[in-house]
């Protein structure tokens, strides 16, 4: 798989703004990028666009004002699969892109691509919720969820697991959808809520 090009934080911000505007069907002008980023000069914007073009992420047609396009390499309409999430015993979800999910097949409403990520499921602890080993879980990034939501949760030891959020006596814990797995009562942090699951046959 092709390596992801290295971007500086500001280059990433410029690219994400372009992605957002193209997602709204209105590619930004150079002036709009400058205003969004707080650049005083349109020349600075052109420098950033030139860097993104050299990295194969955007294209420009000089004779149009809204002529910025994303290349396939920018993966605009693809959600990165950033690792494996355990639906069994918890395990670390390494943020290393393992592939992409084509978002054209998903009904994500007005969610932006900065709002979601994908994790490949490993294990059978969520089998009674219809989530199987090898499925791809699409997660909406958020720091909280409601009782009975299925969430991606970060445990104290930096391990990530996919479980159902349950409340008992005002205190939340994590519960599997398989009687062979005990509930998790240790400290955890919700990092996202399950939106949908993709399964390929």
FIMI-766371 format. One record per residue (C-alpha): residue in three letters; x, y, z. Coordinates in steps of 0.001 Angstrom, whole numbers, padded with zeros to 6 digits, always signed. Each point is the difference from the previous one (the first is absolute). Example, Ala and Ser with C-alpha at 12.3 -4.5 7.8 and 13.67 -1.06 7.14 Angstrom:
REM FIMI-766371
Ala+012300-004500+007800
Ser+001370+003440-000660
This chain:
REM FIMI-766371
Unk+000000+000000+000000
Unk+001190+003494-000827
Unk+001439+001898+002938
Unk-001908+003034+001237
Unk+001970+003152-000872
Unk+001367+001948+002945
Unk-001874+003241+000625
Unk+000794+002809+002400
Unk-002860+000890+002393
Unk-000882+003093-002066
Unk+000086-001945-003266
Unk-002369-002530+001616
Unk-002329+002853+001042
Unk-000017+001460-003517
Unk-000701-003435-001492
Unk-002786-000696+002504
Unk-001635+003364-000778
Unk+000128-000815-003726
Unk-001508-003450+000722
Unk-002788+001581+002065
Unk-000893+002564-002656
Unk+000085-002529-002823
Unk-002245-002199+002152
Unk-002416+002946+000059
Unk+000250+000092-003821
Unk+001711+003408+000025
Unk+003777-000156-000479
Unk+001655+002938+001797
Unk+001685+002921-001706
Unk+003555+001008+000909
Unk-001395+002985+001902
Unk-002405-002201+002002
Unk+002839-002336+000991
Unk+002029+003027+001092
Unk-002886+001330+002111
Unk-000610-003389+001621
Unk+003669-000504+000834
Unk+000696+003608+001019
Unk+002588+000516-002746
Unk+000579+003651-000878
Unk+001213-000719-003529
Unk-001509-002026-002837
Unk+003604-000844-000881
Unk+000224-002010+003229
Unk-003078-001990-001046
Unk+001577-000640-003409
Unk+003132-001293+001748
Unk-002095-002476+002025
Unk-001928-001095-003095
Unk+003269-000485-001874
Unk+001281-002228+002827
Unk-003221-002050-000044
Unk+000230-000315-003793
Unk+003605-001187+000242
Unk-001162-002660+002458
Unk-002644-001121-002487
Unk-003002+000962+002145
Unk-001620+002855-001924
Unk-000274+001288-003570
Unk-000625+003555-001217
Unk-001212+001470-003270
Unk+001405+003515-000228
Unk-002816+001477-002074
Unk-002756-000537+002600
Unk-000532+001448+003475
Unk-001528-003167+001491
Unk+002261-002430-001780
Unk+001577-001872+002907
Unk-000564-003750-000217
Unk+001080-002857+002223
Unk+001897-002875-001532
Unk-000776-003666+000690
Unk+003038-000031+002281
Unk-001687+002530+002300
Unk-002669-002677+000642
Unk-002724+002589+000379
Unk-002884-002434-000277
Unk+001704-002772+001903
Unk+000035-000525+003754
Unk+003332-001337+001279
Unk+000039-003328+001839
Unk+002438+001034+002729
Unk+000434-003289+001775
Unk-001598-003014+001595
Unk-002448+000223+002889
Unk-000538-002972+002239
Unk-003506-001325+000381
Unk+001436-002568+002336
Unk+002679+000734+002527
Unk+001016+003666-000251
Unk+003071+000768-002037
Unk+001847+003040-001300
Unk-001416+001497-003184
Unk+003106+001176-001818
Unk-000583+003098-002115
Unk+001587-001340-003128
Unk-002111+000277-003124
Unk-000817-003501-001249
Unk-002286+000910-002880
Unk-003032+002134-000784
Unk-003781-000258+000067
Unk-001803+001649-002903
Unk-002355+002484+001635
Unk-002230+000223-003083
Unk-001654-003197+001246
Unk-000778+001439+003435
Unk-002844+002213+001124
Unk+001979+002395+002176
Unk-002270+003013-000354
Unk+001916+003221+000600
Unk+002907-001625+001811
Unk+003364+001201-001221
Unk+002929-002306-000574
Unk+001744+001445+003043
Unk-002912-001305+002102
Unk+000311-003720-000748
Unk+002542-002790-000105
Unk-000099-003745-000610
Unk+001363-002932+001976
Unk+000173-003663-000976
Unk-001731-002223+002562
Unk+001876-002927+001505
Unk-001680-002518+002284
Unk-003530-001177+000773
Unk-001038+001901+003125
Unk-002600+002059-001930
Unk-001388-002910-002016
Unk-003521+000248+001499
Unk-000131+003636-001142
Unk+000662-001214-003530
Unk+003644+001129-000026
Unk+002337-002719-001233
Unk+003729-000572-000192
Unk+001339+001732-003147
Unk-002783+002595-000211
Unk+000968+003657-000424
Unk-001513+002249+002678
Unk-000693+003614-001032
Unk+000407+002188+003081
Unk-001138+003592+000507
Unk+002559+001842+002130
Unk-001581+001235+003227
Unk+000971+000086+003684
Unk-003323-001266+001347
Unk-002944-002255-000801
Unk-003328-001145+001411
Unk-000950-003127+001901
Unk-000167-003032-002362
Unk+002078+001666-002751
Unk+002786-002100-001483
Unk+003239+001922+000427
Unk+003720-000102-000645
Unk+001507+000434+003468
Unk+003559+000740+001056
Unk+001017-001836+003152
Unk+002550+001182+002588
Unk+002802-002035-001563
Unk-000522+001651-003417
Unk-001877-003013-001334
Unk-003099+000543-002136
Unk-003068-002223-000068
Unk-003448-000044-001633
Unk-002763-000582+002562
Unk-003493+001074+001016
Unk-000170+002860+002512
Unk-002128-000873+003031
Unk-001037+002032+003024
Unk-000513-001521+003440
Unk-000729+002142+003061
Unk+001134+003077-001931
Unk+003385-001505-000894
Unk+000897-001141-003505
Unk+001724-003253-000909
Unk+000651-001913-003222
Unk-001869-003143-000927
Unk+000584-002616-002683
Unk-002760-001453-002167
Unk+001180-003532+000784
Unk-000572-001758+003345
Unk+003533-001431-000116
Unk+001509+003446+000677
Unk-000292+001745+003390
Unk-000933+003695+000307
Unk+002841+002528+000233
Unk-000248+002172+003104
Unk+003444+001617-000176
Unk+000508+003659-000935
Unk-000520+000807-003675
Unk-000535+002916-002363
Unk-002497+000004-002881
Unk+001763+001004-003225
Unk-002841-000606-002407
Unk-003427-001476-000664
Unk-000686-002779-002497
Unk-001943+001279-003039
Unk-000073-003083-002176
Unk+001834-003206-000824
Unk+001237-001030-003426
Unk+000337-003671-000906
Unk+001369-001280-003288
Unk-000839-003484-001216
